[in-house]
Amino acid sequence: MDIFIPRDLSREAARQLLTEHAEYGKWELSRVRLHPDGSRHVRLRRKVMRVRSTL
């Protein structure tokens, strides 16, 4: 999942946005690209859930 964060969005608001995606959508941060104009391009990936066998 790719998210474009404009440069006028505060750092705190961007953190809150990414935290919500991580908690409720089970995503984790994969890559952040900071552009010269101050905008950010964030790539998230699905979190891998490791489950142990109970057998």
PyMOL Python script that loads the backbone (N, CA, C, O; Angstrom):
from pymol import cmd

cmd.read_pdbstr("""\
ATOM      1  N   MET A   1       0.849  -1.163   0.000  1.00  0.00           N
ATOM      2  CA  MET A   1       0.000   0.000   0.000  1.00  0.00           C
ATOM      3  C   MET A   1       0.897   1.227   0.000  1.00  0.00           C
ATOM      4  O   MET A   1       1.831   1.324   0.796  1.00  0.00           O
ATOM      5  N   ASP A   2       0.614   2.149  -0.882  1.00  0.00           N
ATOM      6  CA  ASP A   2       1.386   3.385  -0.977  1.00  0.00           C
ATOM      7  C   ASP A   2       0.561   4.556  -0.455  1.00  0.00           C
ATOM      8  O   ASP A   2      -0.622   4.685  -0.770  1.00  0.00           O
ATOM      9  N   ILE A   3       1.192   5.399   0.338  1.00  0.00           N
ATOM     10  CA  ILE A   3       0.541   6.587   0.891  1.00  0.00           C
ATOM     11  C   ILE A   3       1.400   7.797   0.545  1.00  0.00           C
ATOM     12  O   ILE A   3       2.614   7.784   0.750  1.00  0.00           O
ATOM     13  N   PHE A   4       0.773   8.831   0.024  1.00  0.00           N
ATOM     14  CA  PHE A   4       1.468  10.087  -0.265  1.00  0.00           C
ATOM     15  C   PHE A   4       1.101  11.074   0.833  1.00  0.00           C
ATOM     16  O   PHE A   4      -0.078  11.353   1.051  1.00  0.00           O
ATOM     17  N   ILE A   5       2.098  11.601   1.522  1.00  0.00           N
ATOM     18  CA  ILE A   5       1.878  12.557   2.608  1.00  0.00           C
ATOM     19  C   ILE A   5       2.371  13.917   2.126  1.00  0.00           C
ATOM     20  O   ILE A   5       3.564  14.088   1.874  1.00  0.00           O
ATOM     21  N   PRO A   6       1.468  14.881   1.996  1.00  0.00           N
ATOM     22  CA  PRO A   6       1.881  16.206   1.513  1.00  0.00           C
ATOM     23  C   PRO A   6       2.769  16.927   2.517  1.00  0.00           C
ATOM     24  O   PRO A   6       2.792  16.595   3.702  1.00  0.00           O
ATOM     25  N   ARG A   7       3.495  17.915   2.022  1.00  0.00           N
ATOM     26  CA  ARG A   7       4.469  18.605   2.875  1.00  0.00           C
ATOM     27  C   ARG A   7       3.817  19.470   3.943  1.00  0.00           C
ATOM     28  O   ARG A   7       4.457  19.772   4.950  1.00  0.00           O
ATOM     29  N   ASP A   8       2.576  19.874   3.759  1.00  0.00           N
ATOM     30  CA  ASP A   8       1.929  20.733   4.750  1.00  0.00           C
ATOM     31  C   ASP A   8       1.305  19.950   5.903  1.00  0.00           C
ATOM     32  O   ASP A   8       0.797  20.555   6.847  1.00  0.00           O
ATOM     33  N   LEU A   9       1.333  18.616   5.846  1.00  0.00           N
ATOM     34  CA  LEU A   9       0.834  17.795   6.944  1.00  0.00           C
ATOM     35  C   LEU A   9       1.921  17.723   8.014  1.00  0.00           C
ATOM     36  O   LEU A   9       3.079  17.433   7.714  1.00  0.00           O
ATOM     37  N   SER A  10       1.544  17.987   9.253  1.00  0.00           N
ATOM     38  CA  SER A  10       2.546  18.007  10.326  1.00  0.00           C
ATOM     39  C   SER A  10       3.104  16.609  10.578  1.00  0.00           C
ATOM     40  O   SER A  10       2.502  15.600  10.210  1.00  0.00           O
ATOM     41  N   ARG A  11       4.251  16.583  11.206  1.00  0.00           N
ATOM     42  CA  ARG A  11       4.892  15.314  11.522  1.00  0.00           C
ATOM     43  C   ARG A  11       4.025  14.480  12.463  1.00  0.00           C
ATOM     44  O   ARG A  11       3.939  13.261  12.321  1.00  0.00           O
ATOM     45  N   GLU A  12       3.390  15.139  13.417  1.00  0.00           N
ATOM     46  CA  GLU A  12       2.519  14.451  14.371  1.00  0.00           C
ATOM     47  C   GLU A  12       1.301  13.850  13.665  1.00  0.00           C
ATOM     48  O   GLU A  12       0.901  12.727  13.973  1.00  0.00           O
ATOM     49  N   ALA A  13       0.713  14.585  12.725  1.00  0.00           N
ATOM     50  CA  ALA A  13      -0.448  14.080  11.982  1.00  0.00           C
ATOM     51  C   ALA A  13      -0.038  12.894  11.103  1.00  0.00           C
ATOM     52  O   ALA A  13      -0.792  11.928  10.980  1.00  0.00           O
ATOM     53  N   ALA A  14       1.133  12.958  10.501  1.00  0.00           N
ATOM     54  CA  ALA A  14       1.624  11.850   9.686  1.00  0.00           C
ATOM     55  C   ALA A  14       1.871  10.619  10.552  1.00  0.00           C
ATOM     56  O   ALA A  14       1.553   9.500  10.149  1.00  0.00           O
ATOM     57  N   ARG A  15       2.434  10.820  11.734  1.00  0.00           N
ATOM     58  CA  ARG A  15       2.660   9.716  12.660  1.00  0.00           C
ATOM     59  C   ARG A  15       1.355   9.066  13.062  1.00  0.00           C
ATOM     60  O   ARG A  15       1.257   7.840  13.111  1.00  0.00           O
ATOM     61  N   GLN A  16       0.342   9.886  13.352  1.00  0.00           N
ATOM     62  CA  GLN A  16      -0.953   9.368  13.754  1.00  0.00           C
ATOM     63  C   GLN A  16      -1.602   8.567  12.619  1.00  0.00           C
ATOM     64  O   GLN A  16      -2.193   7.514  12.858  1.00  0.00           O
ATOM     65  N   LEU A  17      -1.491   9.068  11.389  1.00  0.00           N
ATOM     66  CA  LEU A  17      -2.034   8.375  10.230  1.00  0.00           C
ATOM     67  C   LEU A  17      -1.387   7.004  10.057  1.00  0.00           C
ATOM     68  O   LEU A  17      -2.083   6.010   9.849  1.00  0.00           O
ATOM     69  N   LEU A  18      -0.071   6.950  10.141  1.00  0.00           N
ATOM     70  CA  LEU A  18       0.634   5.677   9.969  1.00  0.00           C
ATOM     71  C   LEU A  18       0.380   4.726  11.136  1.00  0.00           C
ATOM     72  O   LEU A  18       0.334   3.511  10.943  1.00  0.00           O
ATOM     73  N   THR A  19       0.217   5.263  12.342  1.00  0.00           N
ATOM     74  CA  THR A  19      -0.084   4.433  13.501  1.00  0.00           C
ATOM     75  C   THR A  19      -1.443   3.773  13.354  1.00  0.00           C
ATOM     76  O   THR A  19      -1.601   2.601  13.695  1.00  0.00           O
ATOM     77  N   GLU A  20      -2.426   4.508  12.851  1.00  0.00           N
ATOM     78  CA  GLU A  20      -3.756   3.932  12.644  1.00  0.00           C
ATOM     79  C   GLU A  20      -3.718   2.813  11.615  1.00  0.00           C
ATOM     80  O   GLU A  20      -4.368   1.783  11.795  1.00  0.00           O
ATOM     81  N   HIS A  21      -2.965   3.004  10.538  1.00  0.00           N
ATOM     82  CA  HIS A  21      -2.842   1.946   9.534  1.00  0.00           C
ATOM     83  C   HIS A  21      -2.172   0.709  10.129  1.00  0.00           C
ATOM     84  O   HIS A  21      -2.554  -0.419   9.818  1.00  0.00           O
ATOM     85  N   ALA A  22      -1.178   0.923  10.978  1.00  0.00           N
ATOM     86  CA  ALA A  22      -0.452  -0.199  11.576  1.00  0.00           C
ATOM     87  C   ALA A  22      -1.328  -0.968  12.564  1.00  0.00           C
ATOM     88  O   ALA A  22      -1.317  -2.199  12.571  1.00  0.00           O
ATOM     89  N   GLU A  23      -2.081  -0.258  13.391  1.00  0.00           N
ATOM     90  CA  GLU A  23      -2.881  -0.916  14.416  1.00  0.00           C
ATOM     91  C   GLU A  23      -4.117  -1.602  13.858  1.00  0.00           C
ATOM     92  O   GLU A  23      -4.396  -2.751  14.200  1.00  0.00           O
ATOM     93  N   TYR A  24      -4.850  -0.920  13.016  1.00  0.00           N
ATOM     94  CA  TYR A  24      -6.141  -1.437  12.574  1.00  0.00           C
ATOM     95  C   TYR A  24      -6.073  -2.205  11.264  1.00  0.00           C
ATOM     96  O   TYR A  24      -6.918  -3.065  11.016  1.00  0.00           O
ATOM     97  N   GLY A  25      -5.088  -1.916  10.418  1.00  0.00           N
ATOM     98  CA  GLY A  25      -4.988  -2.590   9.138  1.00  0.00           C
ATOM     99  C   GLY A  25      -3.918  -3.657   9.105  1.00  0.00           C
ATOM    100  O   GLY A  25      -3.737  -4.322   8.084  1.00  0.00           O
ATOM    101  N   LYS A  26      -3.194  -3.835  10.222  1.00  0.00           N
ATOM    102  CA  LYS A  26      -2.109  -4.807  10.315  1.00  0.00           C
ATOM    103  C   LYS A  26      -1.034  -4.575   9.248  1.00  0.00           C
ATOM    104  O   LYS A  26      -0.583  -5.516   8.594  1.00  0.00           O
ATOM    105  N   TRP A  27      -0.632  -3.314   9.082  1.00  0.00           N
ATOM    106  CA  TRP A  27       0.430  -2.940   8.144  1.00  0.00           C
ATOM    107  C   TRP A  27       1.677  -2.587   8.928  1.00  0.00           C
ATOM    108  O   TRP A  27       1.604  -2.244  10.108  1.00  0.00           O
ATOM    109  N   GLU A  28       2.826  -2.673   8.268  1.00  0.00           N
ATOM    110  CA  GLU A  28       4.073  -2.220   8.863  1.00  0.00           C
ATOM    111  C   GLU A  28       4.838  -1.399   7.836  1.00  0.00           C
ATOM    112  O   GLU A  28       4.656  -1.565   6.630  1.00  0.00           O
ATOM    113  N   LEU A  29       5.688  -0.522   8.325  1.00  0.00           N
ATOM    114  CA  LEU A  29       6.436   0.390   7.467  1.00  0.00           C
ATOM    115  C   LEU A  29       7.480  -0.370   6.663  1.00  0.00           C
ATOM    116  O   LEU A  29       8.254  -1.152   7.216  1.00  0.00           O
ATOM    117  N   SER A  30       7.497  -0.137   5.359  1.00  0.00           N
ATOM    118  CA  SER A  30       8.466  -0.782   4.494  1.00  0.00           C
ATOM    119  C   SER A  30       9.505   0.222   4.000  1.00  0.00           C
ATOM    120  O   SER A  30      10.704  -0.058   4.036  1.00  0.00           O
ATOM    121  N   ARG A  31       9.048   1.403   3.533  1.00  0.00           N
ATOM    122  CA  ARG A  31       9.973   2.390   2.964  1.00  0.00           C
ATOM    123  C   ARG A  31       9.369   3.783   3.044  1.00  0.00           C
ATOM    124  O   ARG A  31       8.159   3.957   2.896  1.00  0.00           O
ATOM    125  N   VAL A  32      10.222   4.772   3.279  1.00  0.00           N
ATOM    126  CA  VAL A  32       9.811   6.173   3.255  1.00  0.00           C
ATOM    127  C   VAL A  32      10.757   6.913   2.319  1.00  0.00           C
ATOM    128  O   VAL A  32      11.977   6.836   2.464  1.00  0.00           O
ATOM    129  N   ARG A  33      10.183   7.630   1.360  1.00  0.00           N
ATOM    130  CA  ARG A  33      10.992   8.451   0.450  1.00  0.00           C
ATOM    131  C   ARG A  33      10.620   9.908   0.682  1.00  0.00           C
ATOM    132  O   ARG A  33       9.458  10.291   0.549  1.00  0.00           O
ATOM    133  N   LEU A  34      11.601  10.708   1.026  1.00  0.00           N
ATOM    134  CA  LEU A  34      11.411  12.128   1.263  1.00  0.00           C
ATOM    135  C   LEU A  34      11.785  12.871  -0.014  1.00  0.00           C
ATOM    136  O   LEU A  34      12.917  12.765  -0.487  1.00  0.00           O
ATOM    137  N   HIS A  35      10.842  13.620  -0.569  1.00  0.00           N
ATOM    138  CA  HIS A  35      11.069  14.356  -1.801  1.00  0.00           C
ATOM    139  C   HIS A  35      11.648  15.741  -1.499  1.00  0.00           C
ATOM    140  O   HIS A  35      11.486  16.246  -0.388  1.00  0.00           O
ATOM    141  N   PRO A  36      12.322  16.361  -2.478  1.00  0.00           N
ATOM    142  CA  PRO A  36      12.943  17.676  -2.249  1.00  0.00           C
ATOM    143  C   PRO A  36      11.953  18.766  -1.820  1.00  0.00           C
ATOM    144  O   PRO A  36      12.344  19.720  -1.147  1.00  0.00           O
ATOM    145  N   ASP A  37      10.684  18.636  -2.199  1.00  0.00           N
ATOM    146  CA  ASP A  37       9.692  19.644  -1.808  1.00  0.00           C
ATOM    147  C   ASP A  37       9.159  19.432  -0.395  1.00  0.00           C
ATOM    148  O   ASP A  37       8.351  20.230   0.081  1.00  0.00           O
ATOM    149  N   GLY A  38       9.594  18.372   0.283  1.00  0.00           N
ATOM    150  CA  GLY A  38       9.175  18.116   1.657  1.00  0.00           C
ATOM    151  C   GLY A  38       8.075  17.092   1.781  1.00  0.00           C
ATOM    152  O   GLY A  38       7.743  16.690   2.896  1.00  0.00           O
ATOM    153  N   SER A  39       7.498  16.656   0.685  1.00  0.00           N
ATOM    154  CA  SER A  39       6.457  15.636   0.755  1.00  0.00           C
ATOM    155  C   SER A  39       7.105  14.267   0.959  1.00  0.00           C
ATOM    156  O   SER A  39       8.294  14.080   0.703  1.00  0.00           O
ATOM    157  N   ARG A  40       6.299  13.320   1.424  1.00  0.00           N
ATOM    158  CA  ARG A  40       6.804  11.970   1.696  1.00  0.00           C
ATOM    159  C   ARG A  40       5.977  10.937   0.947  1.00  0.00           C
ATOM    160  O   ARG A  40       4.761  11.079   0.813  1.00  0.00           O
ATOM    161  N   HIS A  41       6.629   9.924   0.474  1.00  0.00           N
ATOM    162  CA  HIS A  41       5.980   8.783  -0.166  1.00  0.00           C
ATOM    163  C   HIS A  41       6.275   7.594   0.733  1.00  0.00           C
ATOM    164  O   HIS A  41       7.431   7.201   0.887  1.00  0.00           O
ATOM    165  N   VAL A  42       5.233   7.017   1.329  1.00  0.00           N
ATOM    166  CA  VAL A  42       5.392   5.946   2.303  1.00  0.00           C
ATOM    167  C   VAL A  42       4.848   4.653   1.711  1.00  0.00           C
ATOM    168  O   VAL A  42       3.749   4.631   1.157  1.00  0.00           O
ATOM    169  N   ARG A  43       5.615   3.584   1.829  1.00  0.00           N
ATOM    170  CA  ARG A  43       5.157   2.275   1.378  1.00  0.00           C
ATOM    171  C   ARG A  43       4.993   1.389   2.612  1.00  0.00           C
ATOM    172  O   ARG A  43       5.910   1.246   3.422  1.00  0.00           O
ATOM    173  N   LEU A  44       3.809   0.800   2.735  1.00  0.00           N
ATOM    174  CA  LEU A  44       3.513  -0.118   3.825  1.00  0.00           C
ATOM    175  C   LEU A  44       3.367  -1.522   3.258  1.00  0.00           C
ATOM    176  O   LEU A  44       3.005  -1.698   2.095  1.00  0.00           O
ATOM    177  N   ARG A  45       3.650  -2.514   4.087  1.00  0.00           N
ATOM    178  CA  ARG A  45       3.444  -3.900   3.665  1.00  0.00           C
ATOM    179  C   ARG A  45       2.677  -4.635   4.753  1.00  0.00           C
ATOM    180  O   ARG A  45       2.659  -4.218   5.911  1.00  0.00           O
ATOM    181  N   ARG A  46       2.055  -5.716   4.368  1.00  0.00           N
ATOM    182  CA  ARG A  46       1.293  -6.506   5.334  1.00  0.00           C
ATOM    183  C   ARG A  46       2.233  -7.110   6.357  1.00  0.00           C
ATOM    184  O   ARG A  46       3.302  -7.616   6.016  1.00  0.00           O
ATOM    185  N   LYS A  47       1.825  -7.051   7.610  1.00  0.00           N
ATOM    186  CA  LYS A  47       2.630  -7.611   8.680  1.00  0.00           C
ATOM    187  C   LYS A  47       2.536  -9.130   8.626  1.00  0.00           C
ATOM    188  O   LYS A  47       1.449  -9.687   8.470  1.00  0.00           O
ATOM    189  N   VAL A  48       3.671  -9.794   8.756  1.00  0.00           N
ATOM    190  CA  VAL A  48       3.714 -11.251   8.718  1.00  0.00           C
ATOM    191  C   VAL A  48       3.418 -11.781  10.108  1.00  0.00           C
ATOM    192  O   VAL A  48       4.096 -11.435  11.076  1.00  0.00           O
ATOM    193  N   MET A  49       2.403 -12.621  10.196  1.00  0.00           N
ATOM    194  CA  MET A  49       2.010 -13.198  11.480  1.00  0.00           C
ATOM    195  C   MET A  49       2.547 -14.624  11.561  1.00  0.00           C
ATOM    196  O   MET A  49       2.123 -15.492  10.799  1.00  0.00           O
ATOM    197  N   ARG A  50       3.457 -14.861  12.461  1.00  0.00           N
ATOM    198  CA  ARG A  50       4.013 -16.199  12.654  1.00  0.00           C
ATOM    199  C   ARG A  50       3.185 -16.923  13.714  1.00  0.00           C
ATOM    200  O   ARG A  50       2.993 -16.409  14.817  1.00  0.00           O
ATOM    201  N   VAL A  51       2.704 -18.100  13.380  1.00  0.00           N
ATOM    202  CA  VAL A  51       1.872 -18.881  14.304  1.00  0.00           C
ATOM    203  C   VAL A  51       2.543 -20.207  14.544  1.00  0.00           C
ATOM    204  O   VAL A  51       2.927 -20.901  13.603  1.00  0.00           O
ATOM    205  N   ARG A  52       2.683 -20.560  15.804  1.00  0.00           N
ATOM    206  CA  ARG A  52       3.269 -21.842  16.167  1.00  0.00           C
ATOM    207  C   ARG A  52       2.210 -22.934  16.110  1.00  0.00           C
ATOM    208  O   ARG A  52       1.045 -22.704  16.433  1.00  0.00           O
ATOM    209  N   SER A  53       2.620 -24.090  15.706  1.00  0.00           N
ATOM    210  CA  SER A  53       1.714 -25.223  15.666  1.00  0.00           C
ATOM    211  C   SER A  53       1.457 -25.704  17.093  1.00  0.00           C
ATOM    212  O   SER A  53       2.373 -25.742  17.914  1.00  0.00           O
ATOM    213  N   THR A  54       0.226 -26.067  17.378  1.00  0.00           N
ATOM    214  CA  THR A  54      -0.118 -26.545  18.722  1.00  0.00           C
ATOM    215  C   THR A  54      -0.176 -28.076  18.775  1.00  0.00           C
ATOM    216  O   THR A  54      -0.576 -28.662  19.781  1.00  0.00           O
ATOM    217  N   LEU A  55       0.223 -28.696  17.691  1.00  0.00           N
ATOM    218  CA  LEU A  55       0.176 -30.178  17.655  1.00  0.00           C
ATOM    219  C   LEU A  55       1.378 -30.800  18.306  1.00  0.00           C
ATOM    220  O   LEU A  55       1.488 -32.025  18.357  1.00  0.00           O
TER     221      LEU A  55
END
""", "prot")
cmd.dss("prot")
cmd.show_as("cartoon", "prot")
cmd.util.cbc("prot")
cmd.orient("prot")
